Amino acid sequence: MMLDERGESLVGYANAASPYHESKSEDLVLLAKWLEPNNPTIAFSVAELILSKINFDWSKLSDFTEFEMSIIFKIPTVYARRLSVLKEITHRIQREKTSHITHLHSPSCVYEIMKPYLSKLTHEEFYALYVDNAKKLLAISLISKGGLTATLADGRIIFNKALLFQATGIILCHNHPSGIKKESKADAILTKNLYEFGKFIDVSILDHVIFTDNGYLSFQVEGLLS
């Protein structure tokens, strides 16, 4: 049972204050304690507002910047800052869980390592993963952020970073928030152009993985690279 410094049951307080299932009441208490460690009852209504807006789906916090949290949730800046810290800690924990993946020998490895970066996003983001001849991961770099249905990727940035990291191969990865595991015409054209240019400077485009929350599409597996 969760107790505050005065020995009172905060879950009991939550259950009395709101008609939620016990698990949701515990979520409210946890967030309230994070926002106001010394007196979570003060922050309980704020925690309720935040969690109800995201339907008690903690992963949706990753959709918002600190500024957006303060505006959308209508909460004090100090609370938005603490939420932002919580989000960053969570991301780091998730990335640590995939730190054992050091070589990208298959698109499934790419999918697993990119989950902490791309899961649950409502906008598109484009990443390049840089590897050596043994497909050892050298770096993961965010190339661009976009809107709901598209993002621009500058080939000059992608290949400049390849030279910086002394990479011999690049795996492209971006998400489709729609959940559609199918390349768009723009995806195909971009990949073909980058693939062809890579030949001239001896840096290979090894794959382009389209990420969704329910699976992925691999250009390499589908024979879409050449």
C-alpha positions as CSV (number, residue, x, y, z in Angstrom):
1,M,0.0,0.0,0.0
2,M,1.3,3.5,-0.9
3,L,1.7,5.8,2.1
4,D,2.6,9.4,2.2
5,E,4.9,10.9,4.9
6,R,2.0,11.2,7.4
7,G,1.1,7.5,7.0
8,E,-2.1,8.1,5.1
9,S,-3.1,5.7,2.3
10,L,-2.8,7.7,-0.9
11,V,-4.5,5.0,-2.9
12,G,-7.3,5.2,-0.4
13,Y,-7.5,8.9,-1.0
14,A,-7.4,8.4,-4.8
15,N,-10.2,5.8,-4.6
16,A,-12.3,8.1,-2.6
17,A,-11.6,11.1,-4.8
18,S,-12.2,9.5,-8.1
19,P,-14.3,6.5,-9.4
20,Y,-11.3,4.7,-11.1
21,H,-10.2,1.1,-11.0
22,E,-7.5,0.5,-8.4
23,S,-4.7,0.3,-11.0
24,K,-5.6,3.7,-12.3
25,S,-5.8,5.1,-8.8
26,E,-2.3,3.8,-8.3
27,D,-1.2,5.6,-11.5
28,L,-2.7,8.8,-10.2
29,V,-0.8,8.5,-6.9
30,L,2.5,7.7,-8.7
31,L,2.2,10.7,-10.9
32,A,1.1,13.0,-8.0
33,K,4.1,11.8,-6.0
34,W,6.4,12.6,-8.9
35,L,4.9,16.1,-9.3
36,E,4.9,16.9,-5.6
37,P,7.1,14.5,-3.6
38,N,6.5,16.2,-0.3
39,N,2.7,16.7,-0.6
40,P,1.2,14.6,-3.5
41,T,-2.3,15.4,-2.4
42,I,-1.8,18.9,-3.7
43,A,-0.9,17.6,-7.2
44,F,-3.5,14.9,-7.3
45,S,-6.0,16.9,-9.4
46,V,-3.2,17.9,-11.8
47,A,-2.2,14.2,-12.1
48,E,-5.9,13.3,-12.8
49,L,-6.1,16.0,-15.5
50,I,-3.0,14.8,-17.2
51,L,-3.7,11.1,-17.2
52,S,-7.3,11.5,-18.2
53,K,-6.2,13.5,-21.2
54,I,-3.9,10.7,-22.4
55,N,-6.4,8.0,-21.4
56,F,-4.0,6.6,-18.8
57,D,-1.6,5.6,-21.5
58,W,1.8,6.8,-20.2
59,S,3.5,6.2,-23.5
60,K,1.6,9.1,-25.0
61,L,3.6,11.5,-22.9
62,S,6.4,11.0,-25.5
63,D,4.2,12.9,-28.0
64,F,4.6,16.2,-26.2
65,T,7.4,18.6,-25.6
66,E,7.7,20.4,-22.3
67,F,6.1,23.5,-23.7
68,E,3.3,21.5,-25.3
69,M,2.6,19.8,-22.0
70,S,2.2,23.2,-20.2
71,I,-0.2,24.4,-22.9
72,I,-2.2,21.3,-23.7
73,F,-2.5,20.1,-20.1
74,K,-2.8,23.6,-18.8
75,I,-0.4,22.9,-15.9
76,P,2.3,25.0,-14.2
77,T,5.7,25.1,-15.9
78,V,7.3,23.3,-13.0
79,Y,5.0,20.3,-13.5
80,A,5.6,20.3,-17.2
81,R,9.4,20.3,-16.5
82,R,9.1,17.3,-14.2
83,L,7.0,15.5,-16.7
84,S,9.7,16.2,-19.3
85,V,12.3,14.7,-17.0
86,L,10.2,11.6,-16.4
87,K,9.8,11.2,-20.1
88,E,13.6,11.4,-20.7
89,I,14.3,8.9,-17.9
90,T,11.8,6.5,-19.4
91,H,13.4,6.8,-22.8
92,R,16.8,6.2,-21.5
93,I,15.6,3.0,-19.6
94,Q,14.0,1.8,-22.8
95,R,17.1,2.4,-24.9
96,E,19.2,0.6,-22.3
97,K,17.1,-2.5,-22.8
98,T,18.3,-2.7,-26.4
99,S,21.9,-1.8,-25.7
100,H,22.8,-5.4,-26.1
101,I,22.1,-5.1,-29.8
102,T,25.5,-4.2,-31.2
103,H,25.2,-5.6,-34.7
104,L,22.4,-5.1,-37.1
105,H,22.3,-8.3,-39.1
106,S,18.5,-8.2,-39.8
107,P,15.6,-5.8,-40.0
108,S,14.1,-7.3,-36.8
109,C,17.2,-6.0,-35.0
110,V,16.6,-2.6,-36.5
111,Y,13.0,-2.7,-35.4
112,E,13.8,-3.7,-31.8
113,I,16.5,-1.0,-31.4
114,M,14.3,1.7,-32.9
115,K,11.2,1.0,-30.6
116,P,12.3,3.4,-27.9
117,Y,12.7,6.1,-30.6
118,L,9.6,5.6,-32.8
119,S,6.9,3.8,-30.8
120,K,3.6,5.6,-30.2
121,L,4.6,8.7,-32.2
122,T,1.9,10.7,-33.9
123,H,4.3,12.4,-36.3
124,E,6.9,11.0,-38.7
125,E,10.6,10.9,-37.8
126,F,13.5,9.8,-40.0
127,Y,16.6,8.2,-38.7
128,A,19.9,6.9,-40.2
129,L,21.7,4.0,-38.5
130,Y,25.4,3.9,-39.3
131,V,27.4,0.6,-39.4
132,D,30.8,-0.8,-40.4
133,N,31.6,-3.7,-42.6
134,A,30.6,-6.2,-39.9
135,K,27.3,-4.3,-39.5
136,K,28.4,-3.2,-36.0
137,L,26.3,-0.2,-35.0
138,L,28.3,3.0,-34.9
139,A,25.6,5.6,-34.4
140,I,21.9,6.4,-34.6
141,S,21.1,9.8,-35.9
142,L,17.9,11.7,-36.2
143,I,17.8,13.2,-39.6
144,S,14.4,15.0,-39.6
145,K,11.0,15.3,-38.0
146,G,7.9,15.8,-40.0
147,G,4.1,16.0,-39.8
148,L,1.4,13.4,-39.6
149,T,2.1,11.9,-43.0
150,A,5.6,12.9,-44.2
151,T,9.1,14.1,-43.3
152,L,11.9,15.3,-45.4
153,A,15.3,13.6,-45.4
154,D,18.3,15.5,-46.8
155,G,20.8,13.1,-48.4
156,R,23.6,15.6,-47.9
157,I,23.1,15.3,-44.1
158,I,22.8,11.5,-44.2
159,F,26.0,11.0,-46.1
160,N,28.0,13.8,-44.3
161,K,27.3,11.9,-41.1
162,A,28.4,8.6,-42.7
163,L,31.8,10.2,-43.4
164,L,31.9,11.6,-39.9
165,F,31.3,8.2,-38.3
166,Q,33.5,6.5,-40.8
167,A,30.6,4.2,-41.7
168,T,30.6,1.9,-44.7
169,G,26.8,1.2,-44.5
170,I,23.6,3.0,-43.7
171,I,20.2,1.7,-42.7
172,L,17.4,4.1,-43.1
173,C,14.4,4.0,-40.8
174,H,11.3,6.1,-40.5
175,N,7.9,5.5,-39.0
176,H,4.4,5.5,-40.4
177,P,2.0,6.8,-37.6
178,S,-0.9,5.5,-39.6
179,G,0.3,1.9,-39.0
180,I,0.4,1.2,-42.8
181,K,3.4,-1.1,-43.5
182,K,3.7,0.0,-47.1
183,E,6.2,2.3,-48.8
184,S,4.9,5.5,-50.3
185,K,6.0,6.7,-53.7
186,A,8.1,9.4,-52.0
187,D,9.7,6.7,-49.8
188,A,10.7,4.6,-52.9
189,I,12.1,7.6,-54.8
190,L,14.1,8.8,-51.8
191,T,15.5,5.4,-51.1
192,K,16.5,4.8,-54.8
193,N,18.2,8.1,-55.0
194,L,20.2,7.5,-51.8
195,Y,21.0,4.0,-52.9
196,E,22.4,5.1,-56.2
197,F,24.4,8.0,-54.8
198,G,25.9,5.7,-52.1
199,K,27.5,3.7,-54.9
200,F,29.6,6.7,-55.9
201,I,31.2,7.2,-52.5
202,D,31.3,3.6,-51.5
203,V,28.8,3.9,-48.6
204,S,26.0,1.4,-49.1
205,I,22.4,1.9,-48.3
206,L,21.8,-1.6,-46.8
207,D,18.1,-1.3,-46.0
208,H,15.2,1.1,-45.4
209,V,12.9,0.0,-42.6
210,I,9.4,1.5,-42.3
211,F,8.4,1.3,-38.7
212,T,4.9,0.9,-37.3
213,D,3.7,0.0,-33.8
214,N,2.5,-3.4,-35.2
215,G,5.4,-4.4,-37.3
216,Y,7.7,-3.2,-40.1
217,L,8.5,-3.3,-43.8
218,S,12.1,-3.9,-45.0
219,F,13.1,-2.7,-48.4
220,Q,15.9,-5.2,-48.4
221,V,13.6,-8.2,-47.6
222,E,11.0,-7.0,-50.1
223,G,13.6,-6.6,-52.9
224,L,12.9,-2.8,-53.2
225,L,16.5,-1.6,-52.9
226,S,17.8,-2.2,-56.4
